[in-house]
């Protein structure tokens, strides 16, 4: 890690900006169901004007503080930087929940640093906009939750046996992908306690860190979906992997090391 980059300062900046963005989203959310401004990969993959406003605020604040950094945002706010630091941002992770008023949608902000083996997430911050719950992590320095201004370290608890594990998952937006994912989940379901589909990948990954989920699997996640939450999970002691290596758009699966080997084998066998 470059001596010029302090990941603790990056996570504090992410928190400051993330809380401001969360406040904006709460202030702009009307009563009832939110109108959809646009769609992306399919007619059910939605974007709202508040998504765009949140990303614009985050981009402006981060680059005002660190003008040489890069920026990758879900809603298309890409900026090339020269500092070696790139911010990876989901301005509202769980937009469908936001639209319907389901209280599980988050601001997710990660900073990744260029290195000889590619970019590595070094700082991550996630806040559930609806509830105010906050998680963060710094590479090599652990993960934590905030309670007010007090930081509580996170250590993923020992998991139950696979047959008693609660698994988080999600589904893509394209009909054919949904069909395949549904078949895979149908194979998984009899082998675990139950499955939860919360609708926000960043919150699912943070839930592994604090023990409200035992395991996780999802396909089709973009970098902004997984960057901050995966770092929180890893720094809390969770294994986060892909099908044959690092997590990527093909597959993200995660579990406590005591469960991961058996669980990952089952995920592969189920056809994810």
N, C-alpha and C positions, 0 to 999 in steps of 0.2 A: 504494500500500500504506500502511495506517495506520501512523503513527509509533509508536502504542502497541503494535503487534504486532511482535515479533521472530521471523521465521520460523526463524532458526537455533535459538532457544530451543525453538520448537515441534518441530523435528525431533529435538532432543536428548531432549525429553520423550517423543516418539513412540518413540525407540529404547529408552529406559529401560523404558517400559511394554511395548513389543513383545517385548523380551528376557524380561521376566518372564512374559508370556503364553506365549511359546514354551516356556519351562521348564515351565510348568504343563501344557501340552499333552503334552510329552514324558513328564512324570512320570505323567500319568493314562492314557497310552495303554497298554493291556494287550498281552500277547503275542498274536500271531495276528490274526485279523480282528476289527475293532471292531463292536460292536452299534449298530444304527441306532435312534435315539429317535423319529424322526418323518420325514415327507416334506413337500415343499412343492409345486412346480408339477406334479410327476408322481411316480409311485412310485419312480423312479430318482433323483430330486432329493432327496438325503438330508440329515438333520441328526443330529448325535450330541449326547449330553449334554456332551461336551468342548467342542464348538462353543459351547454356551450358557455354560459355565463360563468359557471364554476371553473371550467378549464381555463378560460381567458384570465380570470382573477389569479389562479394558481400560476399560470405561465408568467404573467406580468410581475407578480410578487417575487417569484424565485429568480427571474432573470434580472430584476432590479437589484436584488441582493448579490447575485453572482452572474454578471453579464456575459462571462465567457463560457458558461456551461451550455450543454445541449439540453434539448427537451423533446420528449416523445409522449404525446397525449392521445387518448382514445379518440377524441373528436377531431383529430387531424392537425393539431397544433405543433408540428415538427419544427425544430430549430437545430441546426448543426452548431456544435460548440468547439472550442479550442482548448479547454482546460483539462480535458480527460474525464470530466464528470458529466453524466447525462441523467436528467430527471425523468422518471417513468411514472406517468400519472393517469389514474382513472378518476375523473372528476365526480362521478356518481357510479360506483360499482353496485349493481342491483337496480338498474333504472326501472325495470318493470315493477319491482316492489315500490319504488318511489311513486310511480304513476298511480298505483292502486292504493297507496297509503299503508302498505305492510311495513312495519318498523324495523327493516333490516336492509339498509343501504348506506354506503360508506364512501368517504374520500380516502383514496389510497395513493400514497406518494412514496416512491423509492428513489434513491440515488445510487447509480452504478458507476464504477470506475474502470476505465480502460486499463488493461494489463497485458502481459505477454501471451496469456491464454484466452484473451477476449475480455469482455466486460463482466464485472462481478458486482452484485448488489452489496453495498457497504452500509447502507442505512435505510430503514423502512419505517413508515408510520401509517397507521390505519385508524380512522375514527368512524364509529357508527353514528351517522348524522342524526338519526331519530332518537337514540338513547344517550348519546354523549360518551359511550364507552370508548376508551383509547388504548391502543397497543403500539409498541415500537420495538425496534431492535437495531443493534449495531454489530457488524460482522466481528466475531471474536470476543465481543463484550457482553453477550447475552440479550435476552428479551425481557420486556416488562409491560405491565399495565399501569396506567395512572389512576390514582384515587385522589381527586383534587390535584394538588401539586406533589403528592407523594408517589414515588415509583415503587411498585411491588414486583420483584423479580418473578419471572415465569419459568417453571420447570414442568414439562409435560408429565402427568402422572403415569404410574405403571398401568398398563391397559388390562382389561379383562381378556379371557380367551376369545378367539375369533368368533365363536358361536354367540358370544354375549357382547360383541362390539357394535357400537352405534356408528354408522358410516354416513358421511356427508357426500353428496354428489350434485351434479348439475347436468343440464342438457343444452345442446346447441340449438340454433334457430332454424337450420335447414331441415325439411321434413325427412329426407333420407337419413341424415345423421341422427336425428331423434329416434327413428325406427331402430337403427342399429344399437344405439345407446340403451333404448328400452329393452331390447333383447338381452343385452349384457347385464343390465341391472336385474332382470328377471332371473338370470342364472346366479347372481350374487346373493339375492335376497334370502333364499332359504339357508344360507351359510352364515348369516350374521344375525345380530339381535333385531336390527331394523335399519332403515335408510331414511335420511332426512335430506330434503331438497330445499335449502334455505333461500337460494337465489342470489347470493353474492359471494363469489369465490374468495375475496379478501377476508370476509368474515368467517367463512368455513375454515380457512387456514389458521386464522387466529384462534378459532375455537379448538383446534387441535392443541395449540400451545397452552391453553388454560383448562383443557380437559372436558369441555362440553361436547366434543366429538372424540371418538377413538381412532378413526381412520377416515380417509378421503380418497375419492377418485373422480377425475373429470377429464373430458377431451375437449379440444378446441379452444383452450384458454390462450389469450394473447398476453404479451409481456406485461401490459398494464394491469391485467387481471390478477397476475400471480406474483409480481416482483416483490412488493412490500410484505404481503401475507406470507409468502414462502420463506422470506428471511426471518420473520417473527417465529414461524414454526420451527425452522432449523435451529435458531439460536435458543429455543426452548427445549431442544433435544429431540426433535422429530426428524425422521428420515423423509426427505422429499425427493422423489425420483421420477424419471420418465420411463418409457417402455424399455429402452436399452441404454440408459445413461441419464443425462441431465433432463429435468422436466422441460417440456416444450409444448407446442400446439398439438402434437399428436396425443400426448398423455401426461397427466400429472397424477401421481399417487403418493400418499403420505400416511405415515403411521409411526407410533413409538417404535424404537429399535427392537423391543421385546416381541412385537407383533409383526413388524414390517416384512420379514422374510416370508412367513407363511401367507400373510395378507397379499403381498405383491404377487406371489405365485398364483393365488386364487384369482386376482384381478386379471392376470394374463390368461388364465384358463377360461375365464368367463367371456373373453373375446373383446375386451375394451381396446 
